[in-house]
Amino acid sequence: MGKESVLNAPSISLEKSWSFWKNAGVVCRGIIMTTESVAQIYALDLMLEPAIDFGIQRSKDFSDGAASAAVNGSSVVAFSQGIPLQTQEDILYSMQIAAASANKKANRQSNIEGWYIEYIRVLELTGWVIRNWAPTRRSIDEAEVDVAEVALDLLATAITGPALVVMKAAVDAMKSMSDDDGYIRLFEHYGADGSVGNFQLGAVEEGAAGDLNLGLGAYQFTMSERKKKILFIKWRKQEVKLWGGACNAVFSRAAYDDVRQAVKDKLGPSRQDAVARLDI
């Protein structure tokens, strides 16, 4: 049975599925940015990772507005052409602070629902409007599964433009890396613990009206045993269990302007250590 069956097979709902997320208030609520939002950012309790040297060379300059992609802690984020470097940085740090707050609030391996409730809540504090957020457990019908390909297919249900092309190039670049490459070690340091992986894919592009649209894929998979390059190898059906989904989001640059300094202050210098731009 082909790869398409993995996505089209009936999903098995989590114990608390769409009604859970809706009742928890993570469905699109719109943006209400006030000085209260800044205060809420400063009040966040974060779990920040200590600086670790993964041997990644970060000296290369990237052109402002060029298509690009980066490993950003437990996420890989792709930007289509035309998005300024400052806006790219804003988006990366908004995702970082959401993850750091979620890490403090809930165990990202054993309490995936609680983790993502906090993750989405903080994204919204920083200027995101989230739509159609309904992750579910995924059925696997084929003998082998490539987690990265399944993740890309899910992401394609939320965004189909040029940013998805950049994301595919980023995934291909990481697939070609060695097991001990610094980019792989950075991604897995943040995105996996023991036999459980929890990661995100984000593809950002500018809409016709100048809005920034994001396709956000969120995933968790449980492995029968820990291996290297967990996202970029083929697994036998019985070796993994997959959970995930993709949603649409819109980023307000004006809203983030109000909280940018608060986000930087809370993350501190470690925010730069978690970002490694990919050469694609």
KEPA-494995 format. One record per residue (C-alpha): x, y, z. Coordinates in nm, 4 decimals, padded with zeros to 6 digits. Layout:
<atoms>
<<X; Y; Z>> ...
</atoms>
This chain:
<atoms>
<<00.0000; 00.0000; 00.0000>> <<00.1413; 00.3433; -00.0954>> <<00.2427; 00.6369; 00.1150>> <<-00.0846; 00.8156; 00.0506>> <<-00.2656; 00.5548; 00.2591>> <<-00.0809; 00.6703; 00.5698>> <<-00.2555; 01.0060; 00.5493>> <<-00.5906; 00.8952; 00.4137>> <<-00.6504; 00.6112; 00.6576>> <<-00.9086; 00.6926; 00.9269>> <<-00.7360; 00.8652; 01.2161>> <<-00.7637; 00.7300; 01.5660>> <<-00.8562; 01.0190; 01.7936>> <<-00.6589; 01.0887; 02.1055>> <<-00.8410; 01.0428; 02.4360>> <<-00.9146; 01.4129; 02.4170>> <<-00.9401; 01.4937; 02.0486>> <<-01.0896; 01.7901; 01.8611>> <<-01.3460; 01.8688; 02.1306>> <<-01.0623; 01.8782; 02.3830>> <<-00.8660; 02.1343; 02.1828>> <<-01.1752; 02.3404; 02.1125>> <<-01.2831; 02.3466; 02.4748>> <<-00.9290; 02.4322; 02.5788>> <<-00.9613; 02.7504; 02.3758>> <<-00.6870; 02.6982; 02.1195>> <<-00.9129; 02.7512; 01.8184>> <<-00.8557; 03.0841; 01.6413>> <<-00.9220; 03.3638; 01.8904>> <<-00.7842; 03.6565; 01.6961>> <<-00.5174; 03.9022; 01.8057>> <<-00.5696; 04.1343; 02.0987>> <<-00.2266; 04.2832; 02.1661>> <<-00.2001; 04.5284; 02.4539>> <<00.0507; 04.6149; 02.7229>> <<-00.1007; 04.3170; 02.9036>> <<00.0547; 04.0902; 02.6376>> <<00.3993; 04.2301; 02.7153>> <<00.3408; 04.1702; 03.0856>> <<00.2301; 03.8133; 03.0134>> <<00.5463; 03.7494; 02.8120>> <<00.7649; 03.8709; 03.0975>> <<00.5643; 03.6565; 03.3404>> <<00.6227; 03.3338; 03.1447>> <<00.8048; 03.0588; 03.3296>> <<01.0514; 02.9096; 03.0802>> <<01.2694; 02.6014; 03.0668>> <<01.5786; 02.7230; 02.8829>> <<01.8498; 02.4926; 02.7565>> <<02.2133; 02.5660; 02.8464>> <<02.4394; 02.6598; 02.5571>> <<02.5891; 02.3568; 02.3826>> <<02.8489; 02.3709; 02.1060>> <<02.7411; 02.1365; 01.8269>> <<03.0273; 02.2438; 01.6016>> <<02.8024; 02.4278; 01.3539>> <<02.9678; 02.7030; 01.1513>> <<02.7383; 03.0069; 01.1645>> <<02.9646; 03.2583; 00.9914>> <<02.7903; 03.2587; 00.6536>> <<02.5917; 03.5718; 00.5705>> <<02.2395; 03.5241; 00.4353>> <<02.0829; 03.7722; 00.1956>> <<01.7951; 03.9747; 00.3301>> <<01.4721; 03.8455; 00.1772>> <<01.6237; 03.5363; 00.0179>> <<01.4479; 03.2017; 00.0525>> <<01.5997; 03.0199; 00.3494>> <<01.5497; 02.7564; 00.6155>> <<01.6812; 02.6948; 00.9650>> <<01.6895; 02.4394; 01.2411>> <<01.5290; 02.6192; 01.5335>> <<01.5494; 02.3981; 01.8404>> <<01.2975; 02.1175; 01.7856>> <<01.1619; 02.2740; 01.4666>> <<01.2703; 02.3181; 01.1074>> <<01.1377; 02.6436; 00.9606>> <<01.1369; 02.7417; 00.5929>> <<01.0852; 03.0909; 00.4510>> <<00.9882; 03.1725; 00.0953>> <<01.1576; 03.4552; -00.0905>> <<01.0756; 03.8113; 00.0125>> <<01.0599; 03.7762; 00.3915>> <<01.3152; 04.0073; 00.5597>> <<01.5740; 03.8584; 00.7954>> <<01.4300; 04.0582; 01.0871>> <<01.0874; 03.9043; 01.0329>> <<01.2431; 03.5587; 00.9996>> <<01.4190; 03.6121; 01.3332>> <<01.0922; 03.7267; 01.4915>> <<00.9156; 03.4101; 01.3811>> <<01.1992; 03.1841; 01.4971>> <<01.2077; 03.3435; 01.8421>> <<00.8295; 03.3363; 01.8785>> <<00.8428; 02.9605; 01.8204>> <<01.1340; 02.9260; 02.0625>> <<00.9613; 03.1025; 02.3495>> <<00.6442; 02.8992; 02.2897>> <<00.8455; 02.5764; 02.3142>> <<01.0383; 02.6935; 02.6232>> <<00.7159; 02.7798; 02.8035>> <<00.5533; 02.4513; 02.7006>> <<00.8594; 02.2583; 02.8219>> <<00.8151; 02.4133; 03.1656>> <<00.4389; 02.3591; 03.1700>> <<00.4177; 01.9962; 03.0575>> <<00.6348; 01.6976; 02.9740>> <<00.6707; 01.7039; 02.5956>> <<00.6984; 01.3252; 02.5756>> <<00.4316; 01.2010; 02.8185>> <<00.1827; 01.4923; 02.8129>> <<00.1700; 01.5890; 02.4476>> <<-00.1759; 01.7492; 02.4750>> <<-00.0760; 01.9740; 02.7641>> <<00.2484; 02.0653; 02.5907>> <<00.0788; 02.1816; 02.2717>> <<-00.1946; 02.3707; 02.4531>> <<00.0745; 02.5883; 02.6109>> <<00.2734; 02.6065; 02.2853>> <<-00.0252; 02.7411; 02.0925>> <<-00.1225; 02.9781; 02.3751>> <<00.2181; 03.1440; 02.3750>> <<00.2316; 03.1617; 01.9955>> <<-00.0907; 03.3580; 02.0123>> <<00.0587; 03.5885; 02.2760>> <<00.3337; 03.6773; 02.0293>> <<00.1027; 03.7679; 01.7425>> <<-00.0097; 03.4456; 01.5791>> <<-00.3665; 03.3618; 01.4822>> <<-00.4021; 02.9828; 01.4717>> <<-00.6669; 02.8085; 01.2597>> <<-00.7905; 02.4511; 01.2257>> <<-00.5774; 02.2976; 01.5001>> <<-00.6878; 01.9346; 01.5338>> <<-00.4000; 01.6863; 01.5705>> <<-00.4778; 01.3135; 01.5826>> <<-00.3016; 00.9812; 01.6028>> <<-00.2071; 00.8619; 01.2543>> <<-00.2664; 00.5132; 01.1230>> <<00.0221; 00.3372; 00.9467>> <<-00.0706; 00.0766; 00.6875>> <<00.2510; 00.0345; 00.4924>> <<00.5393; -00.1934; 00.5865>> <<00.7907; 00.0912; 00.6103>> <<00.7449; 00.4555; 00.6990>> <<00.9645; 00.7587; 00.6384>> <<00.8688; 00.9980; 00.9186>> <<00.9994; 01.3045; 00.7347>> <<00.7903; 01.2229; 00.4266>> <<00.4769; 01.1691; 00.6342>> <<00.5445; 01.4983; 00.8120>> <<00.5824; 01.6787; 00.4783>> <<00.2608; 01.5270; 00.3441>> <<00.0735; 01.6460; 00.6522>> <<00.2275; 01.9925; 00.6196>> <<00.1095; 02.0066; 00.2574>> <<-00.2508; 01.9945; 00.3803>> <<-00.1929; 02.3371; 00.5408>> <<00.0285; 02.5163; 00.2875>> <<00.1114; 02.4425; -00.0765>> <<00.3081; 02.7446; -00.2010>> <<00.6792; 02.8171; -00.2467>> <<00.7588; 02.7811; 00.1249>> <<00.6735; 02.4124; 00.1007>> <<00.9303; 02.3763; -00.1781>> <<01.1911; 02.5379; 00.0483>> <<01.0923; 02.3036; 00.3309>> <<01.1383; 01.9987; 00.1090>> <<01.4851; 02.1261; 00.0150>> <<01.5673; 02.1685; 00.3854>> <<01.4548; 01.8141; 00.4655>> <<01.6569; 01.6775; 00.1726>> <<01.9634; 01.8677; 00.2958>> <<01.9293; 01.7163; 00.6429>> <<01.8739; 01.3678; 00.5014>> <<02.2108; 01.3923; 00.3273>> <<02.3953; 01.4783; 00.6500>> <<02.5944; 01.2315; 00.8552>> <<02.4620; 01.0915; 01.1824>> <<02.6891; 01.3132; 01.3910>> <<02.6456; 01.6336; 01.1910>> <<02.5945; 01.9367; 01.4142>> <<02.2572; 02.0190; 01.2580>> <<02.1262; 01.6690; 01.3288>> <<02.2597; 01.6761; 01.6858>> <<02.1044; 02.0195; 01.7481>> <<01.7651; 01.9115; 01.6156>> <<01.7594; 01.5845; 01.8080>> <<01.8866; 01.7461; 02.1296>> <<01.5738; 01.9616; 02.1395>> <<01.3342; 01.7340; 01.9533>> <<01.3872; 01.3891; 02.1034>> <<01.4231; 01.2327; 02.4449>> <<01.4813; 00.8613; 02.4781>> <<01.2351; 00.6781; 02.2558>> <<01.0021; 00.9747; 02.1930>> <<01.0411; 01.2473; 01.9321>> <<00.8435; 01.5730; 01.9386>> <<00.9140; 01.8175; 01.6566>> <<00.7593; 02.0851; 01.4373>> <<00.7829; 02.1923; 01.0735>> <<00.6947; 02.5497; 00.9819>> <<00.6649; 02.6876; 00.6279>> <<00.6209; 03.0660; 00.6019>> <<00.5276; 03.2712; 00.2980>> <<00.3867; 03.6130; 00.2251>> <<00.0252; 03.6334; 00.1098>> <<-00.1196; 03.8593; -00.1592>> <<-00.2285; 04.1167; 00.1019>> <<00.1133; 04.1224; 00.2675>> <<00.0114; 03.8895; 00.5497>> <<00.2550; 03.6239; 00.6617>> <<00.0989; 03.2799; 00.6325>> <<00.2349; 02.9799; 00.8172>> <<00.1730; 02.6138; 00.7640>> <<00.2568; 02.4578; 01.1003>> <<00.3031; 02.0845; 01.1355>> <<00.3278; 01.9349; 01.4849>> <<00.4352; 01.5761; 01.5357>> <<00.5185; 01.3175; 01.7964>> <<00.6419; 00.9669; 01.7300>> <<00.7311; 00.6860; 01.9651>> <<01.0149; 00.4535; 01.8661>> <<01.0662; 00.0933; 01.9691>> <<01.4339; 00.1821; 02.0118>> <<01.6389; 00.4984; 01.9804>> <<01.8347; 00.5361; 01.6588>> <<02.0346; 00.8140; 01.4961>> <<01.8815; 01.0515; 01.2399>> <<01.5408; 00.9498; 01.3727>> <<01.3490; 01.1724; 01.1332>> <<01.5425; 01.0817; 00.8215>> <<01.5530; 00.7023; 00.8139>> <<01.2931; 00.4412; 00.7244>> <<01.1187; 00.2604; 01.0084>> <<00.9295; -00.0660; 00.9992>> <<00.5593; -00.0273; 01.0705>> <<00.5812; -00.1987; 01.4097>> <<00.8734; 00.0226; 01.5221>> <<00.6911; 00.3567; 01.5424>> <<00.3638; 00.5166; 01.6486>> <<00.2805; 00.8525; 01.4924>> <<00.0714; 01.1458; 01.6136>> <<00.0374; 01.4808; 01.4465>> <<-00.1452; 01.7342; 01.2400>> <<-00.1035; 02.0584; 01.0503>> <<-00.2799; 02.3917; 01.0774>> <<-00.2824; 02.7359; 00.9187>> <<-00.1679; 03.0467; 01.0990>> <<-00.1226; 03.4169; 01.0242>> <<00.1573; 03.6208; 01.1814>> <<00.1038; 03.9887; 01.2659>> <<00.4287; 04.1794; 01.2317>> <<00.2709; 04.4841; 01.3968>> <<00.1612; 04.2785; 01.6963>> <<00.5046; 04.1219; 01.7362>> <<00.6659; 04.4658; 01.7312>> <<00.5042; 04.5242; 02.0708>> <<00.6516; 04.2111; 02.2306>> <<00.9819; 04.1688; 02.0435>> <<01.2013; 04.3066; 02.3206>> <<01.0149; 04.1106; 02.5873>> <<01.0686; 03.7868; 02.3927>> <<01.4404; 03.8573; 02.3509>> <<01.4776; 03.9484; 02.7182>> <<01.3078; 03.6283; 02.8327>> <<01.5015; 03.3980; 02.5991>> <<01.8349; 03.5636; 02.6661>> <<02.1516; 03.4868; 02.4661>> <<02.0627; 03.1168; 02.4377>> <<01.8082; 03.2038; 02.1682>> <<02.0918; 03.2361; 01.9156>> <<02.2432; 02.8991; 02.0071>> <<01.9219; 02.7166; 01.9130>> <<01.9168; 02.8557; 01.5549>> <<02.1295; 02.7126; 01.2743>> <<02.0532; 02.8277; 00.9216>> <<02.0715; 02.5608; 00.6555>> <<02.2669; 02.6001; 00.3332>> <<02.0067; 02.4984; 00.0737>> 
</atoms>
